[in-house]
């Protein structure tokens, strides 16, 4: 009787395990890092995203607030402070914008003292100095720069260009009045990942127009354009839902929450219906995959338009949102660029296009492609969701920055 009961329990356990595997299993590309941990993360990200949608429909709370809390619980809880790193960490305001500063304790010659202004990622909707603390702390330690992480305003509470204005305010203040902060304004690095990489590049363009020159520009899988959502990396990874909350529905939601009037974004935007025929002709040469990706790529200039999207999403095509859509002359004026891209990423191709354009202009660029990493991986440094690739990415990025300081 006992052996029969034990067998039944064993069968139930095996059945539950098989059911769990069936629920969370999703096909992933070859060489995807720690696939089962990622599947678990991705599965619960989708479920909580769905829960947020239903709660929003019932007016309980907003979906974006739930995702922000998930983001913090996944990453922000696991802050690390190592005394042997000899870093002072404190919060203050610069140009009335909150920042977190990581400052090496050792004395550094003023002429060699380097500051890194860091803009976090999160699709302009997520992220904070708290959720990024472990990544910025480690980066500051490895580079021995004074790292200033900017707490810029997020959508939808603050629509475009509020966050950009915060980033510009902090950067202009430090370039203009560096002596007041005991920093050498000739050695300021602008850096960021994803949406933060977008902000770093836009800020760099603006500073150069103002007569200032960043020392270096370090970009980790930056978002560079909102012109063409049919690039191969979008087609390959967006529909397969292998990047957690980076899926079609959330891309549409992000665009809606960024837009001034919170307009309804329809699926046809994924076929570039938000771009007029005139803009397609004018802007396509800036990203031409046939030229810059060396692939066979058909871009339909006469594809169906959505007049509502064309009218309300014009800001997406501005250089303030799509810094890749600028002239070669503007790209030539940029400082030395360190670019890091990842393979499993809808933004992969625009990074390669950026690198290719710069190379065609004989512009100095260091480009490293993490062939076995996914978008957003670098923040999963500690806790149960630790990914080894996160440490590899930050260590490599920090070393390259050190090499160019």
N, C-alpha and C positions, 0 to 999 in steps of 0.2 A: 504494500500500500504506500509506504514511504517513498519507494523508488518510483512509483507511478506519479506521486505528487511532485517529486523532484523533477521528473521528466516534463511534467506539465508546466512547471515554473520555468524550466530551461527553454521550452518551446515558446512560452509567452515572452521571455526576455529576448530571445533571438528574433521573434516576430516584431517586437517593438524597435529593436535595433535596425532591422531591415526597413521598417516603416520610416524611421527617422532618417536613414540614409536616403530613402526614396524621396522624402520631403525636401531635404536640404541639398541633395546632389544637383549639380549643374555642370555641364561640360565646360572645361576651361582649356585654353590653349596649352600646347606643350611648353614645358619649362616655367609654368606659372609658379611663383614662390609659395611654399607652404599651402597647397591647394585646399586641404580640408579645413584649416583654420580660416582661410579666406571664404570658403563656402559658408561656414557658420556665420561669419561676420556679415556677408552679403545677404544671407537668408533673413537674419533678424533685422537688418537695415530695411529690407523690403517690407517685412511684416509691420514694423513700427511706422514706416512711411504710410502704409495702408491704414493703420490705426489712426494716425494723425489726420488722414483725409476724412475718415468717418466722424471723428470727433469734431472736426471743423464744420462738417455738414450739420452737426447737432449743436453748433455754437458753444461747445464746451471749452475749447482752446484752439489755437491755430496750429496747423501742421508744422509750420516753420519753427515754432517754439519747442515742439516735441523733438524735432530733428536736432535742434540746437542742444537740448538736454542730453540726447543720445550721444551727440558729438563730445560733449563734456565728460559724460560717464565713460566713454570709450577711451578717451585720451587725456583730458584735463585733470583727472583725479590722480594721475601717476607722475606728479612732479618730483624731480630729483634735485637735491642740493648736496654737492660733494665738497666738503671743506678743502680737499686737496686741489680743487679747481681754482681756488683763490679768486672768486668772482664776487663783486658787490652787486646785489640786485635790488633795485628800488623803483618805485613808481613816481611819476611827476607829470607836469603838463608843459608842453612846448607849443607856443602859439595857440594856447587854449585848447590843445588836443592832448588827451591822455596818452602816455607812452610808458613802456617798461624798459628800463635801462640795465644792461648787463655790462659791468665795467671791470676789467682786470685790475687786481690789487697792486700789481707790480708797477713801478715807475717806468714809463715809456717816453723816450725822447719825443718832444713836440713835433719835430719834423717827420718822424716815422709813425706817430700815433694815427691810427686809422679808425674811422667810424663806419659802421654798416647800418644803414637805415633799412629796416626789414618790414615788408608788407605781407601779411599772412593771406593764405588762400581761403576758399570756401564759397566760391561762386557769387561773391559780393553779398551773400546772405548769411553765411555761417562764419565761425571762427572768432577768436579773440586772443588777447595776450595770455589768457589762462589756458586755453586749449592748445596753444602753440608753445607753451612755456618750456616743455621738455626739449623740443627741437631747437628753439632759439638759445636756450641755456647751453646745450651741447655745441651748437655752432659757435657761440661766443667763446666757449672754452677752447675749442680746437683751433680757431682762427686768431684768438687773443686780440680781437677787435673790441672796441666799445660798441656793442650792438644795441640799437634803439628800435624796439618793436612798437609799431604805431597801432593804436586802438581806434581805427577809423570807423565812421558810422556805417551801419549796414542797412540794406533794403530788407523788407519793405517799409520799415519805420522812417527811413531816410532814403529818398529816391535818388537816382543818378542826377547830378554828379556829386552828391554830398560826400560820399566816401573819398572820391578823388580830391575834392577840395581840402579835406583834412590832410591827406598825404602830401599835397602840394604845400600846404601851410607849414607843416613841420619841416619839410625839405628846404623850402625857401628861407625859413628862419635860420636853419643851421648853416646854409651856404652864405647867407648875408651877414650873420652875426656869430660866426663860429668862435671868435675870440671870447665872447661872453660865456661860452660853454666849455672853454679851454680845449677846443678841438681845432684841428687843422682842416679848414674847409677845402684844401686842395687834395685831401685824401679821404673823400667820402664815397663809399660804395653804396649803390642802390641795389636792393635785392628783394626777391619775392618768389612765391610759388603760385602756380595756377592763376586765379584772379589777382593775387598779389604780384605775380610776374607781369601781368597786364598793367597794373598800376605803376610798377617800377619803370616800365618802358615809357608809358605816357608821361610820367613825371620827368623822366630824363629828357624827352623831347621838349617839354615845357621849360625846364631849367636852361637848356641850351638856347632856346629862344630868348630867355631872359638874360643871357650872357654868362651863365654859370656852366661849369663842366664837371660832371661826376667823374670820379677816379676810375671806377669800374662799374660794370652792370652785370650782375649775376642772376640768372633766371632759371628757375626749375619748373619744368613743364608749363610754360606760360600760356595763358589764353590770349591769342593775338588777333583774332578776327571773328566777326559775326556776320560775315558776308556769304560764305559758302558752307552749308551744312551737309553737302554731298561729297566731301572729300573722302578718299578711301578709308581713313581711320574712323570717320564718323559712321560710314556704312558698315564697317567691320565690327565695331564694338558697341555702338549705341543700341542697336536692336537686340543684341544678345544678352543685355542686362548682366554683364559680368563685372561691372564696375560699381557695385553697391547702389548708391542713390544717383549715380550718373546714368540716368536712363531717359528715354524719350519724354515721359510725362514730366519729369523734374526739370528737363531742359526747357520745356514749354512754360512751366511754372516760374522758373527763374527769370525768363524774359518778361513774362507778365508782371512779376513783382518789381522788376527794375524799371518798367515803363511808367511814365508819369501818371497815366490814367488807369493803371491796372487793367488793361484791355484783355479781352479773351484771345488767347493765342491758339490758333488752329494748327493741325498737323501738317498742313501744306507749307508751313515755314521750313520744314525739313527738306523741302524741294526748292527752297530759296524764293518762295512767292512774295517775300517781304522786300525784294530788290526790284526796282524798276528796270526796264530794258535799257534806259540811258545809263543808269548806274552800273548795270552789268557790263556794258561796253567800256565804261570809263575805269572801273575798278578791277575787272578781271585780270588785266596784265600784271597787277601787283602780286597775284597769287598763282598764276598760271601753272597748274600741276604738270602740264606737258613740257614746260620749260624747266621748272624748278624741282620737280620730283622725278623727271625723266620717265614718265609713264604715259600710256595711252589713255587719255581722259577726254570724255566728251562733255562739254559744258553747253547747255541749251540756253541761248540768250533769249529766245522767244517763248520760253516756258510760261505757263499760266501765271498771272499776277493776282495778288490779293490787294486791292486798292486800300482797304482798311489797314492792313499791316504795313504797306508801303508808306502810308501817311503817318502812322503812329510810331513806327519803329525806325524812323530816319536816323535817330541818335545812335543806333547800333553800328551804322556805317561811318560814323564820325571817327577821326583819328583818336578822339578821347575815349572811345570804346574799342576801336579796332586799329591799334597802333601799327599793324602790318600794312595798312592801306595808306601808306605815305610814299612820297617820291623817293627816288634813289638819292637825291641830294640830301634829304633829311636823314636817311640811313647812314650816309657817309659821315655825317657830323657826330654820330654817336660815339661814346668812348669804347674802349676795348670791352668785348662782350664774352662772358662765360655762359654758355647755354647747355642745359641738361634736359634731356628728353627721356621718356619711358616708352616701352613698346606697347603695353596694354593700356591704351589711352586714346580717347577720341581726339585729343589735341596733338597727337604725335605728328601728323602731317604738316600742320601749320608751323610747328617748330622746325621741321626739316626745310620747309619753304623759306622760312626766315634765314636759316643758316645758308641755304643755297643762294639766296639773293645777296647776302653779305659777301659770300665768297666770290660771286660774280663781279662784285664791286671792288675786289681785292681789299676788303675790310678785315681787320684783325678780329678773329673770332676763335674761341676754343669751344668745340662742340663734342660733348660726350653723350652717348646713347646707352641708357641702362636697358639692355635687351631682355632682362628677366624681371622687370619691375612693373608695378601698376600705378595708375594715377593716385596720388595722395599717400603713397606707401611710406614716405619719409617721416611721418608723424607717429607711426606705430612703434615707438621705441621701447616702451616698458609696459608692465602689467600683463594680464592674460592674453592680450591681443598683440603682443610683441612680435614683430617680423624682423628676421635677421637682415633682410634687404634694406630696412630703414637705416640701420647703423652703417651699412656699406655705402648707402647713398650720401648720408651726411658727412661721413669720414672722407669720401672721395671729393665731394664738393668743397669741403673745408680745406683739403690739401691743395686743390687747384687754386682756390682763392689765395692761400698762403704763397703759392708759387708766383702769383702775379702781384703781390703787394710790394 
